Amino acid sequence: MLSKNYSKTGKICRVTFKYSNPENAEIAALAGEFNSWSFQENPMKKLKDGSFSATLSLQTGNSYAFRYVLDGNIWVNDEKANNYLPNEYGEDNSVVVV
């Protein structure tokens, strides 16, 4: 799930990425074009209900491909992403449009 909160100037959008975690993963990270696909740079916080959440400030007027990385090696998409684009591994990436 994605929720967006735009700055007063409209140049920055704080995007909260939330993953429901049906896999019951222990850890999750947010990897995407905004962090060179690093799954160390944006770890997600595990919430009391077992889901994961992370908030990033992104420049508006762009779209960013991303995926969630569960337990260090399971790559999954956001089921409520704004769009999906194929990647070089024969799968799709989630896309957030800000």
PDB file as gemmi writes it, atoms N, CA and C in Angstrom:
CRYST1    1.000    1.000    1.000  90.00  90.00  90.00 P 1                      
ATOM      1  N   MET A   1       0.839  -1.174   0.000  1.00  0.00           N  
ATOM      2  CA  MET A   1       0.000   0.000   0.000  1.00  0.00           C  
ATOM      3  C   MET A   1       0.884   1.237   0.000  1.00  0.00           C  
ATOM      4  N   LEU A   2       0.492   2.228  -0.725  1.00  0.00           N  
ATOM      5  CA  LEU A   2       1.227   3.486  -0.802  1.00  0.00           C  
ATOM      6  C   LEU A   2       0.343   4.618  -0.299  1.00  0.00           C  
ATOM      7  N   SER A   3       0.897   5.460   0.558  1.00  0.00           N  
ATOM      8  CA  SER A   3       0.188   6.696   0.899  1.00  0.00           C  
ATOM      9  C   SER A   3       1.159   7.847   0.657  1.00  0.00           C  
ATOM     10  N   LYS A   4       0.616   8.949   0.154  1.00  0.00           N  
ATOM     11  CA  LYS A   4       1.443  10.077  -0.280  1.00  0.00           C  
ATOM     12  C   LYS A   4       1.018  11.347   0.441  1.00  0.00           C  
ATOM     13  N   ASN A   5       2.022  12.136   0.831  1.00  0.00           N  
ATOM     14  CA  ASN A   5       1.783  13.416   1.475  1.00  0.00           C  
ATOM     15  C   ASN A   5       2.722  14.436   0.832  1.00  0.00           C  
ATOM     16  N   TYR A   6       2.151  15.337   0.033  1.00  0.00           N  
ATOM     17  CA  TYR A   6       2.948  16.315  -0.716  1.00  0.00           C  
ATOM     18  C   TYR A   6       3.285  17.528   0.146  1.00  0.00           C  
ATOM     19  N   SER A   7       4.489  18.073  -0.059  1.00  0.00           N  
ATOM     20  CA  SER A   7       4.899  19.288   0.644  1.00  0.00           C  
ATOM     21  C   SER A   7       4.081  20.470   0.136  1.00  0.00           C  
ATOM     22  N   LYS A   8       4.108  21.554   0.900  1.00  0.00           N  
ATOM     23  CA  LYS A   8       3.369  22.758   0.501  1.00  0.00           C  
ATOM     24  C   LYS A   8       3.845  23.301  -0.840  1.00  0.00           C  
ATOM     25  N   THR A   9       5.135  23.153  -1.119  1.00  0.00           N  
ATOM     26  CA  THR A   9       5.676  23.636  -2.387  1.00  0.00           C  
ATOM     27  C   THR A   9       5.369  22.673  -3.535  1.00  0.00           C  
ATOM     28  N   GLY A  10       5.021  21.434  -3.200  1.00  0.00           N  
ATOM     29  CA  GLY A  10       4.723  20.439  -4.226  1.00  0.00           C  
ATOM     30  C   GLY A  10       5.956  19.807  -4.846  1.00  0.00           C  
ATOM     31  N   LYS A  11       7.139  20.112  -4.307  1.00  0.00           N  
ATOM     32  CA  LYS A  11       8.372  19.580  -4.895  1.00  0.00           C  
ATOM     33  C   LYS A  11       8.814  18.256  -4.291  1.00  0.00           C  
ATOM     34  N   ILE A  12       8.328  17.977  -3.098  1.00  0.00           N  
ATOM     35  CA  ILE A  12       8.691  16.745  -2.392  1.00  0.00           C  
ATOM     36  C   ILE A  12       7.407  16.033  -1.964  1.00  0.00           C  
ATOM     37  N   CYS A  13       7.450  14.715  -2.048  1.00  0.00           N  
ATOM     38  CA  CYS A  13       6.331  13.906  -1.583  1.00  0.00           C  
ATOM     39  C   CYS A  13       6.865  12.868  -0.599  1.00  0.00           C  
ATOM     40  N   ARG A  14       6.287  12.841   0.589  1.00  0.00           N  
ATOM     41  CA  ARG A  14       6.628  11.794   1.554  1.00  0.00           C  
ATOM     42  C   ARG A  14       5.726  10.601   1.258  1.00  0.00           C  
ATOM     43  N   VAL A  15       6.345   9.514   0.849  1.00  0.00           N  
ATOM     44  CA  VAL A  15       5.607   8.313   0.475  1.00  0.00           C  
ATOM     45  C   VAL A  15       5.820   7.260   1.550  1.00  0.00           C  
ATOM     46  N   THR A  16       4.724   6.759   2.094  1.00  0.00           N  
ATOM     47  CA  THR A  16       4.798   5.645   3.040  1.00  0.00           C  
ATOM     48  C   THR A  16       4.480   4.373   2.284  1.00  0.00           C  
ATOM     49  N   PHE A  17       5.440   3.467   2.301  1.00  0.00           N  
ATOM     50  CA  PHE A  17       5.317   2.157   1.672  1.00  0.00           C  
ATOM     51  C   PHE A  17       4.945   1.175   2.781  1.00  0.00           C  
ATOM     52  N   LYS A  18       3.880   0.428   2.595  1.00  0.00           N  
ATOM     53  CA  LYS A  18       3.463  -0.539   3.605  1.00  0.00           C  
ATOM     54  C   LYS A  18       3.204  -1.872   2.927  1.00  0.00           C  
ATOM     55  N   TYR A  19       3.764  -2.924   3.509  1.00  0.00           N  
ATOM     56  CA  TYR A  19       3.593  -4.276   2.961  1.00  0.00           C  
ATOM     57  C   TYR A  19       2.924  -5.144   4.016  1.00  0.00           C  
ATOM     58  N   SER A  20       1.845  -5.831   3.638  1.00  0.00           N  
ATOM     59  CA  SER A  20       1.040  -6.589   4.602  1.00  0.00           C  
ATOM     60  C   SER A  20       1.720  -7.841   5.140  1.00  0.00           C  
ATOM     61  N   ASN A  21       2.703  -8.388   4.422  1.00  0.00           N  
ATOM     62  CA  ASN A  21       3.512  -9.508   4.876  1.00  0.00           C  
ATOM     63  C   ASN A  21       2.752 -10.827   5.042  1.00  0.00           C  
ATOM     64  N   PRO A  22       2.040 -11.295   4.008  1.00  0.00           N  
ATOM     65  CA  PRO A  22       1.372 -12.599   4.122  1.00  0.00           C  
ATOM     66  C   PRO A  22       2.373 -13.759   4.235  1.00  0.00           C  
ATOM     67  N   GLU A  23       3.629 -13.517   3.863  1.00  0.00           N  
ATOM     68  CA  GLU A  23       4.666 -14.551   3.946  1.00  0.00           C  
ATOM     69  C   GLU A  23       5.203 -14.737   5.362  1.00  0.00           C  
ATOM     70  N   ASN A  24       4.827 -13.836   6.279  1.00  0.00           N  
ATOM     71  CA  ASN A  24       5.335 -13.837   7.654  1.00  0.00           C  
ATOM     72  C   ASN A  24       6.855 -13.720   7.713  1.00  0.00           C  
ATOM     73  N   ALA A  25       7.401 -12.840   6.884  1.00  0.00           N  
ATOM     74  CA  ALA A  25       8.840 -12.602   6.867  1.00  0.00           C  
ATOM     75  C   ALA A  25       9.284 -11.973   8.186  1.00  0.00           C  
ATOM     76  N   GLU A  26      10.536 -12.214   8.543  1.00  0.00           N  
ATOM     77  CA  GLU A  26      11.098 -11.631   9.757  1.00  0.00           C  
ATOM     78  C   GLU A  26      11.597 -10.213   9.532  1.00  0.00           C  
ATOM     79  N   ILE A  27      12.195  -9.964   8.356  1.00  0.00           N  
ATOM     80  CA  ILE A  27      12.711  -8.634   8.039  1.00  0.00           C  
ATOM     81  C   ILE A  27      12.307  -8.263   6.617  1.00  0.00           C  
ATOM     82  N   ALA A  28      12.276  -6.967   6.346  1.00  0.00           N  
ATOM     83  CA  ALA A  28      11.955  -6.483   4.998  1.00  0.00           C  
ATOM     84  C   ALA A  28      12.737  -5.205   4.740  1.00  0.00           C  
ATOM     85  N   ALA A  29      12.981  -4.969   3.458  1.00  0.00           N  
ATOM     86  CA  ALA A  29      13.661  -3.749   3.034  1.00  0.00           C  
ATOM     87  C   ALA A  29      12.967  -3.222   1.791  1.00  0.00           C  
ATOM     88  N   LEU A  30      13.142  -1.948   1.556  1.00  0.00           N  
ATOM     89  CA  LEU A  30      12.582  -1.278   0.388  1.00  0.00           C  
ATOM     90  C   LEU A  30      13.729  -1.010  -0.578  1.00  0.00           C  
ATOM     91  N   ALA A  31      13.667  -1.595  -1.761  1.00  0.00           N  
ATOM     92  CA  ALA A  31      14.720  -1.414  -2.764  1.00  0.00           C  
ATOM     93  C   ALA A  31      14.097  -0.838  -4.022  1.00  0.00           C  
ATOM     94  N   GLY A  32      14.801   0.124  -4.649  1.00  0.00           N  
ATOM     95  CA  GLY A  32      14.259   0.709  -5.863  1.00  0.00           C  
ATOM     96  C   GLY A  32      15.223   1.666  -6.519  1.00  0.00           C  
ATOM     97  N   GLU A  33      14.711   2.332  -7.538  1.00  0.00           N  
ATOM     98  CA  GLU A  33      15.541   3.290  -8.276  1.00  0.00           C  
ATOM     99  C   GLU A  33      16.020   4.432  -7.391  1.00  0.00           C  
ATOM    100  N   PHE A  34      15.280   4.759  -6.353  1.00  0.00           N  
ATOM    101  CA  PHE A  34      15.630   5.857  -5.450  1.00  0.00           C  
ATOM    102  C   PHE A  34      16.824   5.533  -4.562  1.00  0.00           C  
ATOM    103  N   ASN A  35      17.236   4.257  -4.459  1.00  0.00           N  
ATOM    104  CA  ASN A  35      18.393   3.901  -3.634  1.00  0.00           C  
ATOM    105  C   ASN A  35      19.327   2.906  -4.337  1.00  0.00           C  
ATOM    106  N   SER A  36      19.338   2.946  -5.668  1.00  0.00           N  
ATOM    107  CA  SER A  36      20.187   2.064  -6.493  1.00  0.00           C  
ATOM    108  C   SER A  36      19.937   0.593  -6.206  1.00  0.00           C  
ATOM    109  N   TRP A  37      18.690   0.259  -5.883  1.00  0.00           N  
ATOM    110  CA  TRP A  37      18.254  -1.122  -5.629  1.00  0.00           C  
ATOM    111  C   TRP A  37      18.970  -1.758  -4.435  1.00  0.00           C  
ATOM    112  N   SER A  38      19.390  -0.945  -3.508  1.00  0.00           N  
ATOM    113  CA  SER A  38      20.029  -1.454  -2.292  1.00  0.00           C  
ATOM    114  C   SER A  38      18.966  -1.967  -1.330  1.00  0.00           C  
ATOM    115  N   PHE A  39      19.163  -3.154  -0.782  1.00  0.00           N  
ATOM    116  CA  PHE A  39      18.232  -3.590   0.250  1.00  0.00           C  
ATOM    117  C   PHE A  39      18.844  -3.464   1.650  1.00  0.00           C  
ATOM    118  N   GLN A  40      19.924  -2.699   1.751  1.00  0.00           N  
ATOM    119  CA  GLN A  40      20.473  -2.331   3.056  1.00  0.00           C  
ATOM    120  C   GLN A  40      20.113  -0.882   3.423  1.00  0.00           C  
ATOM    121  N   GLU A  41      19.913  -0.036   2.419  1.00  0.00           N  
ATOM    122  CA  GLU A  41      19.751   1.397   2.665  1.00  0.00           C  
ATOM    123  C   GLU A  41      18.423   1.778   3.318  1.00  0.00           C  
ATOM    124  N   ASN A  42      17.338   1.093   2.991  1.00  0.00           N  
ATOM    125  CA  ASN A  42      16.022   1.447   3.528  1.00  0.00           C  
ATOM    126  C   ASN A  42      15.334   0.243   4.164  1.00  0.00           C  
ATOM    127  N   PRO A  43      15.810  -0.166   5.357  1.00  0.00           N  
ATOM    128  CA  PRO A  43      15.106  -1.248   6.048  1.00  0.00           C  
ATOM    129  C   PRO A  43      13.704  -0.788   6.440  1.00  0.00           C  
ATOM    130  N   MET A  44      12.788  -1.719   6.494  1.00  0.00           N  
ATOM    131  CA  MET A  44      11.414  -1.392   6.850  1.00  0.00           C  
ATOM    132  C   MET A  44      11.168  -1.776   8.303  1.00  0.00           C  
ATOM    133  N   LYS A  45      10.307  -1.026   8.961  1.00  0.00           N  
ATOM    134  CA  LYS A  45       9.975  -1.281  10.355  1.00  0.00           C  
ATOM    135  C   LYS A  45       8.845  -2.313  10.419  1.00  0.00           C  
ATOM    136  N   LYS A  46       9.025  -3.321  11.253  1.00  0.00           N  
ATOM    137  CA  LYS A  46       7.968  -4.315  11.443  1.00  0.00           C  
ATOM    138  C   LYS A  46       6.979  -3.777  12.466  1.00  0.00           C  
ATOM    139  N   LEU A  47       5.719  -3.734  12.080  1.00  0.00           N  
ATOM    140  CA  LEU A  47       4.671  -3.198  12.939  1.00  0.00           C  
ATOM    141  C   LEU A  47       4.051  -4.313  13.784  1.00  0.00           C  
ATOM    142  N   LYS A  48       3.276  -3.926  14.785  1.00  0.00           N  
ATOM    143  CA  LYS A  48       2.670  -4.900  15.708  1.00  0.00           C  
ATOM    144  C   LYS A  48       1.800  -5.926  15.002  1.00  0.00           C  
ATOM    145  N   ASP A  49       1.154  -5.525  13.900  1.00  0.00           N  
ATOM    146  CA  ASP A  49       0.280  -6.455  13.163  1.00  0.00           C  
ATOM    147  C   ASP A  49       1.056  -7.380  12.220  1.00  0.00           C  
ATOM    148  N   GLY A  50       2.408  -7.268  12.215  1.00  0.00           N  
ATOM    149  CA  GLY A  50       3.242  -8.120  11.368  1.00  0.00           C  
ATOM    150  C   GLY A  50       3.573  -7.521  10.017  1.00  0.00           C  
ATOM    151  N   SER A  51       2.938  -6.407   9.672  1.00  0.00           N  
ATOM    152  CA  SER A  51       3.229  -5.752   8.396  1.00  0.00           C  
ATOM    153  C   SER A  51       4.517  -4.934   8.529  1.00  0.00           C  
ATOM    154  N   PHE A  52       5.003  -4.420   7.401  1.00  0.00           N  
ATOM    155  CA  PHE A  52       6.209  -3.607   7.374  1.00  0.00           C  
ATOM    156  C   PHE A  52       5.899  -2.231   6.798  1.00  0.00           C  
ATOM    157  N   SER A  53       6.655  -1.219   7.244  1.00  0.00           N  
ATOM    158  CA  SER A  53       6.426   0.140   6.772  1.00  0.00           C  
ATOM    159  C   SER A  53       7.752   0.904   6.674  1.00  0.00           C  
ATOM    160  N   ALA A  54       7.834   1.783   5.674  1.00  0.00           N  
ATOM    161  CA  ALA A  54       8.963   2.698   5.524  1.00  0.00           C  
ATOM    162  C   ALA A  54       8.463   3.952   4.822  1.00  0.00           C  
ATOM    163  N   THR A  55       8.994   5.089   5.196  1.00  0.00           N  
ATOM    164  CA  THR A  55       8.610   6.363   4.582  1.00  0.00           C  
ATOM    165  C   THR A  55       9.841   7.029   3.994  1.00  0.00           C  
ATOM    166  N   LEU A  56       9.708   7.475   2.739  1.00  0.00           N  
ATOM    167  CA  LEU A  56      10.787   8.171   2.039  1.00  0.00           C  
ATOM    168  C   LEU A  56      10.274   9.487   1.484  1.00  0.00           C  
ATOM    169  N   SER A  57      11.154  10.469   1.396  1.00  0.00           N  
ATOM    170  CA  SER A  57      10.847  11.731   0.718  1.00  0.00           C  
ATOM    171  C   SER A  57      11.379  11.631  -0.704  1.00  0.00           C  
ATOM    172  N   LEU A  58      10.490  11.761  -1.678  1.00  0.00           N  
ATOM    173  CA  LEU A  58      10.859  11.626  -3.083  1.00  0.00           C  
ATOM    174  C   LEU A  58      10.529  12.907  -3.839  1.00  0.00           C  
ATOM    175  N   GLN A  59      11.333  13.221  -4.841  1.00  0.00           N  
ATOM    176  CA  GLN A  59      11.103  14.399  -5.673  1.00  0.00           C  
ATOM    177  C   GLN A  59       9.891  14.162  -6.559  1.00  0.00           C  
ATOM    178  N   THR A  60       8.978  15.132  -6.602  1.00  0.00           N  
ATOM    179  CA  THR A  60       7.769  14.981  -7.400  1.00  0.00           C  
ATOM    180  C   THR A  60       8.067  15.124  -8.890  1.00  0.00           C  
ATOM    181  N   GLY A  61       7.102  14.734  -9.701  1.00  0.00           N  
ATOM    182  CA  GLY A  61       7.252  14.800 -11.145  1.00  0.00           C  
ATOM    183  C   GLY A  61       7.986  13.599 -11.705  1.00  0.00           C  
ATOM    184  N   ASN A  62       8.173  12.571 -10.894  1.00  0.00           N  
ATOM    185  CA  ASN A  62       8.914  11.378 -11.300  1.00  0.00           C  
ATOM    186  C   ASN A  62       8.123  10.119 -10.981  1.00  0.00           C  
ATOM    187  N   SER A  63       8.563   9.036 -11.567  1.00  0.00           N  
ATOM    188  CA  SER A  63       8.074   7.722 -11.170  1.00  0.00           C  
ATOM    189  C   SER A  63       9.290   6.873 -10.826  1.00  0.00           C  
ATOM    190  N   TYR A  64       9.118   5.980  -9.869  1.00  0.00           N  
ATOM    191  CA  TYR A  64      10.219   5.180  -9.353  1.00  0.00           C  
ATOM    192  C   TYR A  64       9.811   3.709  -9.299  1.00  0.00           C  
ATOM    193  N   ALA A  65      10.608   2.846  -9.906  1.00  0.00           N  
ATOM    194  CA  ALA A  65      10.393   1.406  -9.789  1.00  0.00           C  
ATOM    195  C   ALA A  65      10.929   0.965  -8.432  1.00  0.00           C  
ATOM    196  N   PHE A  66      10.246  -0.005  -7.819  1.00  0.00           N  
ATOM    197  CA  PHE A  66      10.677  -0.506  -6.514  1.00  0.00           C  
ATOM    198  C   PHE A  66      10.116  -1.905  -6.276  1.00  0.00           C  
ATOM    199  N   ARG A  67      10.667  -2.568  -5.281  1.00  0.00           N  
ATOM    200  CA  ARG A  67      10.154  -3.853  -4.794  1.00  0.00           C  
ATOM    201  C   ARG A  67      10.491  -3.965  -3.311  1.00  0.00           C  
ATOM    202  N   TYR A  68       9.787  -4.853  -2.628  1.00  0.00           N  
ATOM    203  CA  TYR A  68      10.097  -5.182  -1.246  1.00  0.00           C  
ATOM    204  C   TYR A  68      10.974  -6.429  -1.245  1.00  0.00           C  
ATOM    205  N   VAL A  69      11.985  -6.449  -0.369  1.00  0.00           N  
ATOM    206  CA  VAL A  69      12.881  -7.601  -0.246  1.00  0.00           C  
ATOM    207  C   VAL A  69      12.655  -8.202   1.134  1.00  0.00           C  
ATOM    208  N   LEU A  70      12.128  -9.422   1.144  1.00  0.00           N  
ATOM    209  CA  LEU A  70      11.799 -10.097   2.397  1.00  0.00           C  
ATOM    210  C   LEU A  70      12.891 -11.087   2.767  1.00  0.00           C  
ATOM    211  N   ASP A  71      13.276 -11.071   4.028  1.00  0.00           N  
ATOM    212  CA  ASP A  71      14.285 -11.991   4.576  1.00  0.00           C  
ATOM    213  C   ASP A  71      15.555 -12.047   3.729  1.00  0.00           C  
ATOM    214  N   GLY A  72      15.885 -10.932   3.072  1.00  0.00           N  
ATOM    215  CA  GLY A  72      17.132 -10.809   2.338  1.00  0.00           C  
ATOM    216  C   GLY A  72      17.176 -11.413   0.955  1.00  0.00           C  
ATOM    217  N   ASN A  73      16.134 -12.161   0.550  1.00  0.00           N  
ATOM    218  CA  ASN A  73      16.225 -12.802  -0.770  1.00  0.00           C  
ATOM    219  C   ASN A  73      14.903 -13.036  -1.498  1.00  0.00           C  
ATOM    220  N   ILE A  74      13.788 -12.645  -0.940  1.00  0.00           N  
ATOM    221  CA  ILE A  74      12.492 -12.826  -1.606  1.00  0.00           C  
ATOM    222  C   ILE A  74      12.008 -11.451  -2.061  1.00  0.00           C  
ATOM    223  N   TRP A  75      11.938 -11.267  -3.382  1.00  0.00           N  
ATOM    224  CA  TRP A  75      11.539  -9.983  -3.948  1.00  0.00           C  
ATOM    225  C   TRP A  75      10.056 -10.027  -4.298  1.00  0.00           C  
ATOM    226  N   VAL A  76       9.273  -9.085  -3.749  1.00  0.00           N  
ATOM    227  CA  VAL A  76       7.836  -9.054  -3.998  1.00  0.00           C  
ATOM    228  C   VAL A  76       7.403  -7.639  -4.369  1.00  0.00           C  
ATOM    229  N   ASN A  77       6.251  -7.560  -5.016  1.00  0.00           N  
ATOM    230  CA  ASN A  77       5.688  -6.281  -5.440  1.00  0.00           C  
ATOM    231  C   ASN A  77       4.640  -5.782  -4.468  1.00  0.00           C  
ATOM    232  N   ASP A  78       4.332  -4.506  -4.604  1.00  0.00           N  
ATOM    233  CA  ASP A  78       3.245  -3.890  -3.858  1.00  0.00           C  
ATOM    234  C   ASP A  78       1.961  -4.122  -4.643  1.00  0.00           C  
ATOM    235  N   GLU A  79       0.993  -4.754  -4.026  1.00  0.00           N  
ATOM    236  CA  GLU A  79      -0.250  -5.076  -4.737  1.00  0.00           C  
ATOM    237  C   GLU A  79      -1.082  -3.851  -5.073  1.00  0.00           C  
ATOM    238  N   LYS A  80      -0.751  -2.698  -4.490  1.00  0.00           N  
ATOM    239  CA  LYS A  80      -1.494  -1.465  -4.776  1.00  0.00           C  
ATOM    240  C   LYS A  80      -0.594  -0.401  -5.417  1.00  0.00           C  
ATOM    241  N   ALA A  81       0.454  -0.832  -6.112  1.00  0.00           N  
ATOM    242  CA  ALA A  81       1.355   0.108  -6.780  1.00  0.00           C  
ATOM    243  C   ALA A  81       0.602   0.896  -7.847  1.00  0.00           C  
ATOM    244  N   ASN A  82       1.148   2.057  -8.219  1.00  0.00           N  
ATOM    245  CA  ASN A  82       0.520   2.879  -9.251  1.00  0.00           C  
ATOM    246  C   ASN A  82       0.627   2.261 -10.632  1.00  0.00           C  
ATOM    247  N   ASN A  83       1.648   1.426 -10.841  1.00  0.00           N  
ATOM    248  CA  ASN A  83       1.875   0.796 -12.132  1.00  0.00           C  
ATOM    249  C   ASN A  83       2.863  -0.348 -11.933  1.00  0.00           C  
ATOM    250  N   TYR A  84       3.079  -1.119 -12.993  1.00  0.00           N  
ATOM    251  CA  TYR A  84       4.061  -2.204 -12.985  1.00  0.00           C  
ATOM    252  C   TYR A  84       4.804  -2.176 -14.319  1.00  0.00           C  
ATOM    253  N   LEU A  85       6.104  -2.416 -14.254  1.00  0.00           N  
ATOM    254  CA  LEU A  85       6.925  -2.458 -15.459  1.00  0.00           C  
ATOM    255  C   LEU A  85       7.785  -3.719 -15.435  1.00  0.00           C  
ATOM    256  N   PRO A  86       7.945  -4.377 -16.602  1.00  0.00           N  
ATOM    257  CA  PRO A  86       8.792  -5.569 -16.636  1.00  0.00           C  
ATOM    258  C   PRO A  86      10.253  -5.222 -16.342  1.00  0.00           C  
ATOM    259  N   ASN A  87      10.939  -6.160 -15.694  1.00  0.00           N  
ATOM    260  CA  ASN A  87      12.366  -5.974 -15.434  1.00  0.00           C  
ATOM    261  C   ASN A  87      13.184  -7.000 -16.210  1.00  0.00           C  
ATOM    262  N   GLU A  88      14.498  -6.922 -16.098  1.00  0.00           N  
ATOM    263  CA  GLU A  88      15.388  -7.792 -16.867  1.00  0.00           C  
ATOM    264  C   GLU A  88      15.407  -9.232 -16.375  1.00  0.00           C  
ATOM    265  N   TYR A  89      14.687  -9.525 -15.287  1.00  0.00           N  
ATOM    266  CA  TYR A  89      14.646 -10.882 -14.746  1.00  0.00           C  
ATOM    267  C   TYR A  89      13.366 -11.622 -15.120  1.00  0.00           C  
ATOM    268  N   GLY A  90      12.584 -11.039 -16.025  1.00  0.00           N  
ATOM    269  CA  GLY A  90      11.344 -11.678 -16.466  1.00  0.00           C  
ATOM    270  C   GLY A  90      10.195 -11.516 -15.487  1.00  0.00           C  
ATOM    271  N   GLU A  91      10.346 -10.600 -14.544  1.00  0.00           N  
ATOM    272  CA  GLU A  91       9.293 -10.314 -13.571  1.00  0.00           C  
ATOM    273  C   GLU A  91       8.876  -8.858 -13.746  1.00  0.00           C  
ATOM    274  N   ASP A  92       7.982  -8.392 -12.918  1.00  0.00           N  
ATOM    275  CA  ASP A  92       7.569  -6.993 -12.931  1.00  0.00           C  
ATOM    276  C   ASP A  92       8.103  -6.283 -11.692  1.00  0.00           C  
ATOM    277  N   ASN A  93       8.358  -4.993 -11.827  1.00  0.00           N  
ATOM    278  CA  ASN A  93       8.646  -4.118 -10.697  1.00  0.00           C  
ATOM    279  C   ASN A  93       7.416  -3.279 -10.422  1.00  0.00           C  
ATOM    280  N   SER A  94       7.190  -2.972  -9.163  1.00  0.00           N  
ATOM    281  CA  SER A  94       6.160  -2.005  -8.795  1.00  0.00           C  
ATOM    282  C   SER A  94       6.656  -0.611  -9.170  1.00  0.00           C  
ATOM    283  N   VAL A  95       5.731   0.305  -9.410  1.00  0.00           N  
ATOM    284  CA  VAL A  95       6.081   1.689  -9.732  1.00  0.00           C  
ATOM    285  C   VAL A  95       5.224   2.612  -8.883  1.00  0.00           C  
ATOM    286  N   VAL A  96       5.870   3.602  -8.280  1.00  0.00           N  
ATOM    287  CA  VAL A  96       5.159   4.674  -7.578  1.00  0.00           C  
ATOM    288  C   VAL A  96       5.339   5.947  -8.400  1.00  0.00           C  
ATOM    289  N   VAL A  97       4.246   6.664  -8.622  1.00  0.00           N  
ATOM    290  CA  VAL A  97       4.262   7.913  -9.375  1.00  0.00           C  
ATOM    291  C   VAL A  97       4.016   9.047  -8.402  1.00  0.00           C  
ATOM    292  N   VAL A  98       4.962   9.992  -8.348  1.00  0.00           N  
ATOM    293  CA  VAL A  98       4.796  11.148  -7.473  1.00  0.00           C  
ATOM    294  C   VAL A  98       4.873  12.405  -8.311  1.00  0.00           C  
TER     295      VAL A  98                                                      
END                                                                             
